[in-house]
Amino acid sequence: MKLSDFFHALETVAPVVLSLVPGVPPVLVPVIQHGIQVAEGMPGATGEQKKAAALDLVNTGITATNAAAGKQVIDPSVINAVSNGIDTTIGVVNILHKAPVAADADLAKVPAPAPAPQG
């Protein structure tokens, strides 16, 4: 996948995915997305190195936010949830890359799900 394609998919997917990961504060979503983008742009880095770089950027963002506020606004312990959020986001982007919807797919022909039984 070209880096520009990755970034486009990330911009589309990250806000949704990260908002669904338990424990990820919404205020950190743009910071996490930026951290992933910066890390993915590191030529020759391993996946572990990229994740460590993204987490380091998020930690820096948390520290800066707390320092600017003069108090703890974001609990640094959210980094475990952020780590899970990064893994989940990258996983979704990779899934999309491996199985894209055909450009000419007619999604209008996809049958609607059956209604749930009432009872």
Backbone as a chain_set.jsonl record, in Angstrom:
{"seq": "MKLSDFFHALETVAPVVLSLVPGVPPVLVPVIQHGIQVAEGMPGATGEQKKAAALDLVNTGITATNAAAGKQVIDPSVINAVSNGIDTTIGVVNILHKAPVAADADLAKVPAPAPAPQG", "coords": {"N": [[0.851, -1.166, 0.0], [0.579, 2.172, -0.861], [2.024, 4.947, 0.835], [0.507, 7.294, 0.83], [-2.042, 6.273, 0.31], [-2.379, 4.755, 2.596], [-2.408, 6.804, 4.533], [-4.74, 8.156, 3.763], [-6.696, 6.18, 4.233], [-6.292, 5.917, 6.968], [-7.049, 8.461, 7.915], [-9.745, 8.32, 7.45], [-10.642, 6.095, 8.902], [-9.482, 6.088, 11.532], [-10.66, 8.066, 13.409], [-13.209, 6.922, 13.9], [-12.686, 4.252, 14.715], [-10.95, 4.633, 16.938], [-12.671, 5.985, 18.634], [-14.285, 3.974, 19.469], [-12.77, 2.281, 21.004], [-12.434, 1.116, 24.218], [-11.655, 3.292, 26.893], [-10.048, 5.132, 25.541], [-9.528, 8.477, 25.502], [-11.612, 10.898, 23.966], [-10.446, 13.382, 23.356], [-7.845, 12.751, 22.758], [-7.84, 11.526, 20.277], [-7.13, 12.929, 17.774], [-4.417, 13.35, 18.336], [-3.405, 10.776, 18.612], [-3.891, 9.794, 16.038], [-2.206, 11.498, 14.564], [0.236, 10.704, 15.672], [0.397, 8.058, 14.724], [0.552, 8.561, 11.965], [3.016, 9.961, 11.78], [4.75, 7.991, 12.739], [4.371, 5.925, 10.856], [5.605, 7.042, 8.714], [8.269, 6.586, 9.067], [11.021, 5.493, 7.578], [12.14, 2.156, 7.12], [11.697, 1.374, 9.742], [10.659, -0.985, 12.208], [7.504, -2.611, 12.957], [7.154, -2.608, 15.746], [8.898, -0.549, 16.49], [7.684, 1.609, 15.228], [5.23, 1.681, 16.573], [6.12, 2.245, 19.165], [7.174, 4.797, 18.726], [4.844, 6.207, 18.021], [3.381, 5.961, 20.415], [5.118, 7.358, 22.097], [4.874, 9.942, 21.075], [2.188, 10.411, 21.699], [2.315, 10.272, 24.489], [3.887, 12.53, 24.915], [2.078, 14.467, 24.061], [0.081, 14.167, 26.015], [1.509, 14.918, 28.316], [2.162, 17.587, 27.629], [-0.397, 18.713, 27.41], [-1.35, 18.445, 30.034], [0.58, 19.996, 31.363], [0.145, 22.524, 30.228], [-2.385, 23.051, 31.187], [-1.891, 23.187, 33.83], [-2.587, 21.286, 35.596], [-3.606, 17.851, 36.11], [-5.191, 16.874, 33.376], [-5.538, 14.866, 31.577], [-5.259, 11.565, 32.342], [-2.238, 9.907, 32.585], [-2.246, 7.135, 32.618], [-3.895, 6.184, 30.65], [-2.515, 5.265, 28.546], [-2.295, 2.544, 28.023], [-4.797, 1.89, 26.962], [-4.628, 3.52, 24.726], [-2.556, 2.252, 23.368], [-3.848, -0.159, 22.69], [-5.766, 0.969, 21.056], [-4.211, 1.928, 18.927], [-3.23, -0.488, 17.865], [-5.676, -1.643, 17.075], [-6.638, 0.224, 15.21], [-4.63, 0.154, 13.199], [-4.934, -2.501, 12.477], [-7.538, -2.464, 11.336], [-7.145, -0.718, 9.164], [-5.326, -2.256, 7.712], [-6.942, -4.477, 7.102], [-8.822, -3.269, 5.416], [-7.147, -2.594, 3.339], [-6.484, -5.085, 2.31], [-8.882, -6.144, 1.425], [-10.496, -4.43, -0.399], [-13.514, -2.678, -1.32], [-14.934, -3.108, -4.458], [-14.637, -0.6, -6.951], [-16.798, -0.319, -8.653], [-18.866, -1.51, -7.33], [-22.213, -2.264, -6.588], [-23.746, -1.253, -4.048], [-26.347, -0.887, -3.385], [-27.707, -3.13, -4.02], [-27.273, -4.893, -2.025], [-28.783, -6.983, 0.266], [-31.026, -5.909, 2.804], [-30.601, -6.388, 6.339], [-32.451, -8.949, 8.047], [-35.287, -8.207, 10.078], [-35.042, -8.109, 13.647], [-36.342, -10.724, 15.686], [-39.41, -10.247, 17.384], [-40.382, -10.418, 20.712]], "CA": [[0.0, 0.0, 0.0], [1.319, 3.422, -0.889], [1.877, 5.695, 2.077], [-0.615, 8.228, 0.683], [-3.264, 5.48, 0.466], [-2.456, 4.423, 4.02], [-2.825, 8.007, 5.262], [-6.141, 8.412, 3.444], [-7.485, 5.198, 4.984], [-6.149, 6.249, 8.383], [-7.866, 9.644, 8.19], [-11.143, 7.919, 7.405], [-10.935, 5.038, 9.874], [-8.986, 6.318, 12.892], [-11.596, 8.679, 14.358], [-14.289, 5.997, 14.247], [-12.141, 3.109, 15.462], [-10.447, 5.072, 18.239], [-13.796, 6.361, 19.498], [-14.923, 2.748, 19.945], [-11.864, 1.528, 21.882], [-12.666, 1.52, 25.608], [-10.579, 3.955, 27.625], [-9.352, 6.154, 24.76], [-10.226, 9.759, 25.635], [-11.86, 11.529, 22.664], [-9.524, 14.5, 23.128], [-6.575, 12.223, 22.257], [-7.979, 10.911, 18.953], [-6.264, 13.556, 16.758], [-3.015, 13.166, 18.72], [-3.068, 9.386, 18.276], [-3.861, 9.719, 14.577], [-0.966, 12.15, 14.134], [1.342, 9.832, 16.081], [0.45, 6.931, 13.785], [1.038, 9.082, 10.685], [4.451, 10.234, 11.903], [5.452, 6.708, 12.891], [4.323, 5.184, 9.59], [6.519, 7.694, 7.789], [9.664, 6.274, 9.442], [11.513, 4.446, 6.677], [12.952, 1.076, 7.666], [11.374, 1.048, 11.129], [9.816, -2.157, 12.399], [6.203, -2.318, 13.53], [7.335, -2.287, 17.164], [9.519, 0.771, 16.574], [6.67, 2.587, 14.839], [4.259, 1.793, 17.658], [6.793, 2.943, 20.262], [7.265, 6.213, 18.351], [3.495, 6.768, 18.119], [3.065, 6.062, 21.842], [5.945, 8.425, 22.648], [4.24, 11.209, 20.684], [0.962, 10.566, 22.487], [2.753, 10.615, 25.854], [4.311, 13.934, 24.877], [0.85, 15.242, 23.993], [-0.561, 14.118, 27.335], [2.334, 15.736, 29.212], [2.01, 18.99, 27.237], [-1.757, 19.134, 27.756], [-1.408, 18.586, 31.489], [1.428, 21.128, 31.751], [-0.523, 23.763, 29.809], [-3.543, 23.256, 32.062], [-1.436, 23.36, 35.209], [-3.146, 20.199, 36.4], [-3.796, 16.639, 35.32], [-6.428, 16.862, 32.609], [-5.574, 13.521, 30.993], [-4.52, 10.601, 33.164], [-1.247, 9.197, 31.77], [-2.472, 5.685, 32.599], [-4.69, 5.814, 29.478], [-1.604, 4.837, 27.482], [-2.602, 1.15, 27.672], [-5.941, 1.95, 26.042], [-4.108, 4.106, 23.488], [-1.812, 1.177, 22.711], [-4.863, -1.022, 22.08], [-6.38, 1.741, 19.977], [-3.277, 1.936, 17.787], [-3.277, -1.834, 17.274], [-6.972, -1.84, 16.43], [-6.694, 1.104, 14.04], [-3.742, -0.401, 12.167], [-5.58, -3.733, 12.017], [-8.657, -2.135, 10.451], [-6.577, -0.181, 7.919], [-4.76, -3.4, 6.973], [-8.064, -5.254, 6.566], [-9.351, -2.513, 4.28], [-6.179, -2.68, 2.245], [-6.487, -6.441, 1.747], [-10.175, -6.501, 0.832], [-11.261, -3.219, -0.713], [-14.763, -2.802, -2.079], [-14.717, -2.755, -5.86], [-15.108, 0.748, -7.26], [-18.079, -0.375, -9.347], [-19.804, -2.318, -6.555], [-23.527, -1.668, -6.412], [-24.127, -1.593, -2.68], [-27.802, -0.812, -3.267], [-28.247, -4.478, -4.21], [-27.013, -5.707, -0.835], [-30.067, -7.087, 0.976], [-31.088, -5.382, 4.182], [-30.692, -7.481, 7.32], [-33.803, -9.298, 8.486], [-35.596, -7.583, 11.371], [-34.893, -8.973, 14.817], [-37.639, -11.262, 16.131], [-40.046, -9.573, 18.52], [-40.901, -11.457, 21.575]], "C": [[0.903, 1.237, 0.0], [1.032, 4.188, 0.394], [0.704, 6.675, 1.992], [-1.955, 7.503, 0.823], [-3.481, 5.111, 1.932], [-2.977, 5.625, 4.811], [-4.287, 8.331, 4.996], [-7.049, 7.458, 4.226], [-7.453, 5.521, 6.478], [-7.033, 7.44, 8.759], [-9.354, 9.301, 8.248], [-11.507, 7.02, 8.585], [-10.597, 5.417, 11.313], [-10.002, 6.979, 13.822], [-12.713, 7.737, 14.819], [-13.76, 4.882, 15.14], [-11.708, 3.546, 16.859], [-11.574, 5.473, 19.184], [-14.5, 5.135, 20.074], [-14.05, 1.926, 20.891], [-12.056, 2.02, 23.315], [-11.432, 2.173, 26.229], [-9.816, 5.006, 26.85], [-10.135, 7.462, 24.881], [-10.424, 10.421, 24.263], [-10.887, 12.664, 22.34], [-8.183, 14.019, 22.549], [-6.654, 11.669, 20.837], [-7.101, 11.597, 17.897], [-4.772, 13.368, 17.055], [-2.553, 11.757, 18.359], [-2.952, 9.237, 16.765], [-2.581, 10.344, 14.042], [0.247, 11.284, 14.48], [1.509, 8.648, 15.139], [1.008, 7.403, 12.445], [2.538, 9.332, 10.719], [5.234, 8.922, 11.952], [5.475, 5.921, 11.589], [5.263, 5.785, 8.544], [7.988, 7.436, 8.091], [10.187, 5.15, 8.559], [12.386, 3.424, 7.41], [12.642, 0.686, 9.099], [10.487, -0.191, 11.172], [8.464, -1.708, 12.951], [6.305, -1.915, 14.992], [7.928, -0.9, 17.346], [8.511, 1.868, 16.227], [5.657, 2.783, 15.965], [4.863, 2.546, 18.842], [6.886, 4.439, 19.972], [5.898, 6.887, 18.474], [3.107, 6.958, 19.586], [3.86, 7.181, 22.507], [5.344, 9.794, 22.306], [2.956, 11.46, 21.478], [1.306, 10.928, 23.931], [3.181, 12.073, 25.945], [3.089, 14.845, 24.836], [0.123, 15.296, 25.323], [0.186, 15.032, 28.308], [2.159, 17.223, 28.918], [0.63, 19.523, 27.617], [-1.878, 19.377, 29.255], [-0.588, 19.788, 31.964], [0.752, 22.453, 31.401], [-1.71, 24.084, 30.717], [-3.133, 23.527, 33.509], [-1.995, 22.329, 36.159], [-3.297, 18.974, 35.501], [-5.175, 16.648, 34.677], [-6.635, 15.473, 32.013], [-4.687, 12.623, 31.851], [-3.543, 9.835, 32.276], [-1.46, 7.684, 31.699], [-3.338, 5.242, 31.42], [-3.814, 5.262, 28.36], [-1.836, 3.373, 27.102], [-3.779, 1.085, 26.713], [-5.5, 2.519, 24.699], [-3.349, 3.055, 22.691], [-2.769, 0.218, 22.003], [-5.533, -0.321, 20.904], [-5.511, 1.792, 18.733], [-3.317, 0.585, 17.089], [-4.563, -2.052, 16.49], [-7.077, -1.014, 15.153], [-5.849, 0.558, 12.9], [-4.353, -1.681, 11.608], [-6.707, -3.464, 11.034], [-8.135, -1.591, 9.118], [-6.006, -1.319, 7.077], [-5.856, -4.278, 6.374], [-8.634, -4.566, 5.338], [-8.43, -2.599, 3.077], [-6.255, -4.042, 1.548], [-7.792, -6.788, 1.044], [-10.988, -5.248, 0.519], [-12.545, -3.538, -1.469], [-14.465, -2.35, -3.498], [-15.336, -1.392, -6.141], [-16.483, 0.739, -7.916], [-19.118, -1.216, -8.599], [-21.114, -1.567, -6.371], [-24.049, -2.082, -5.04], [-25.63, -1.505, -2.465], [-28.432, -2.187, -3.405], [-27.996, -5.392, -3.018], [-28.308, -5.763, -0.042], [-29.961, -6.52, 2.38], [-31.16, -6.553, 5.151], [-32.142, -7.714, 7.722], [-34.068, -8.641, 9.829], [-35.452, -8.605, 12.487], [-36.263, -9.471, 15.254], [-38.132, -10.495, 17.352], [-40.533, -10.628, 19.493], [-40.747, -11.249, 22.962]], "O": [[1.862, 1.325, 0.767], [-0.055, 4.092, 0.964], [-0.014, 6.866, 2.974], [-2.899, 8.053, 1.391], [-4.601, 5.148, 2.442], [-3.869, 5.49, 5.648], [-5.003, 8.74, 5.91], [-8.048, 7.88, 4.809], [-8.468, 5.411, 7.166], [-7.688, 7.425, 9.801], [-10.118, 9.911, 8.996], [-12.568, 7.179, 9.189], [-11.358, 5.095, 12.225], [-10.195, 6.495, 14.937], [-13.11, 7.757, 15.984], [-14.325, 4.605, 16.198], [-12.058, 2.904, 17.85], [-11.449, 5.32, 20.399], [-15.232, 5.246, 21.058], [-14.533, 0.979, 21.511], [-11.864, 3.203, 23.598], [-10.315, 1.671, 26.104], [-9.002, 5.719, 27.438], [-11.273, 7.55, 24.42], [-9.478, 10.491, 23.479], [-10.547, 12.879, 21.177], [-7.468, 14.798, 21.92], [-5.616, 11.368, 20.247], [-6.383, 10.902, 17.178], [-3.963, 13.243, 16.136], [-1.443, 11.569, 17.861], [-2.01, 8.616, 16.272], [-1.939, 9.778, 13.157], [1.171, 11.149, 13.678], [2.631, 8.277, 14.795], [1.844, 6.723, 11.849], [3.253, 8.957, 9.789], [6.256, 8.773, 11.282], [6.491, 5.313, 11.252], [5.665, 5.105, 7.599], [8.862, 8.007, 7.439], [9.842, 3.986, 8.762], [13.25, 3.782, 8.209], [13.257, -0.239, 9.63], [9.667, -0.413, 10.281], [8.305, -0.559, 13.362], [5.624, -0.989, 15.433], [7.523, -0.156, 18.239], [8.489, 2.924, 16.859], [5.273, 3.91, 16.274], [4.2, 3.385, 19.451], [6.699, 5.258, 20.872], [5.801, 8.008, 18.974], [2.567, 8.001, 19.956], [3.342, 7.876, 23.381], [5.313, 10.692, 23.148], [2.677, 12.59, 21.879], [0.662, 11.792, 24.527], [2.88, 12.763, 26.919], [3.065, 15.88, 25.501], [-0.392, 16.343, 25.717], [-0.426, 15.818, 29.03], [2.024, 18.03, 29.838], [0.505, 20.653, 28.089], [-2.435, 20.385, 29.691], [-1.012, 20.515, 32.863], [0.785, 23.396, 32.192], [-2.0, 25.251, 30.982], [-3.923, 24.031, 34.307], [-1.896, 22.472, 37.378], [-3.135, 19.059, 34.284], [-6.191, 16.456, 35.346], [-7.757, 14.969, 31.953], [-3.506, 12.905, 32.05], [-3.96, 9.184, 31.319], [-0.913, 7.024, 30.816], [-3.503, 4.042, 31.204], [-4.331, 4.833, 27.328], [-1.591, 3.0, 25.955], [-3.761, 0.31, 25.756], [-5.947, 2.054, 23.65], [-3.487, 2.979, 21.47], [-2.534, -0.171, 20.859], [-5.83, -0.943, 19.884], [-6.015, 1.709, 17.613], [-3.426, 0.517, 15.865], [-4.543, -2.58, 15.378], [-7.554, -1.506, 14.13], [-6.305, 0.505, 11.758], [-4.298, -1.921, 10.402], [-6.825, -4.146, 10.016], [-8.635, -1.969, 8.058], [-6.187, -1.34, 5.86], [-5.711, -4.77, 5.255], [-8.898, -5.217, 4.327], [-8.885, -2.668, 1.936], [-6.105, -4.127, 0.329], [-7.805, -7.641, 0.156], [-12.048, -5.03, 1.106], [-12.636, -4.547, -2.168], [-13.816, -1.326, -3.709], [-16.412, -1.067, -5.639], [-17.252, 1.687, -7.754], [-20.138, -1.592, -9.175], [-21.121, -0.382, -6.038], [-24.702, -3.114, -4.889], [-26.136, -2.003, -1.459], [-29.561, -2.399, -2.962], [-28.454, -6.535, -3.001], [-28.878, -4.724, 0.292], [-28.934, -6.643, 3.046], [-31.72, -7.599, 4.821], [-32.954, -6.788, 7.733], [-33.153, -8.529, 10.645], [-35.703, -9.797, 12.304], [-37.24, -8.724, 15.2], [-37.353, -10.143, 18.237], [-41.06, -11.655, 19.065], [-41.162, -12.087, 23.762]]}, "num_chains": 1, "name": "protein.A"}
